[in-house]
Amino acid sequence: MPNAIDPRHASVSASITQAVLHAAVRLSVSRPELLAACGLSESQLGDPDARIPFSAHEQLWQALCERLALSEPGLAIGANLAPGPFSVLGYLLQSSATLGEALAAALRYQRLVGEGGELQLQEHGAELRVLYRPVHPHAPATRTRVLALMVFWVQMMAPLVSHYRLLRAEFAHPQPGDLSPYSEAFGCPLAFGASDYSLVLPLELRSAALIQANPPLQTLLRQHAEALLARLPSEGLVARVVTLLGAQLAHGEPDRAELARTLNLSERTLQRRLADEGSSYQQLLSDTRQQLAERYLDDGQLPAAEIALLLGYSEPSVFFRAFRNWTGLTPGEYRLRGKG
């Protein structure tokens, strides 16, 4: 699915920029030098809830790549990010009752940290994938930035769950010559040349209780997070519905009433506002399913029957009919054409 935010207008929180700068200083990189390289001033970083243009944040990562003589600077930066530095979201995740609740909050409030990519959750069999799709996947500093985030996620999640473990870590870039920094950072099997950057957890951990759960604190933090989210430029209702549909599909047939409640709308108001944006719930559901189906088939890893389940269809035959309506081809014919 496309990112909901126009990358030209994307921003990140000052708190994550501060966290990266603090990590850089721990690695003996000059803070004033980095600020000058990305055109930022100390005054822009005083309020942790302030916003920094994503373009400046990317320049910061590029400047770090140029100044750290390491094979994978992102792994080193991630290991030096302080726990919970990302303002309200970091504390909200840590105070959640379960890991699943924390991940749901991460999906809901990810824009508070930054708009440099899209966090998604995918369930497949006994696995739960936490994946990240950067807005500029081929930019020089993207690999460094995403690796740092992945290492930080591991460092933040691991102390919160008593039986935390990773089944696999997946990376979109080719396998490097030296795997030792990756093994030290993730401590699990590694896969390179994958379709996405992702951490793969046992699905059973979704219900694992977090040791720092604090329901009263979380209620206050959610109220603050909602207020901050409301202050951000709107991403449009269509984009928000597409994001929620992608999350719901992992659990079966999406529920329009539940989706409307998540948006604090009635079903009738949801339909009317989507119509105002030139769309409809059913059309967005169909478009989302088609985009995901084509991505899964292009990836070539899953049989069509499993793809049908991932798209919320109760029977593979219903998916096959829908796919033929979309493309004029069966899933098998589409996959063969891609290999031709």
Summary of the structure (lengths in Angstrom):
residues: 340
radius of gyration: 20.6
end to end distance: 24.8
largest distance: 60.9
contacts: 1061
relative contact order: 0.10
helix: 58%
strand: 11%
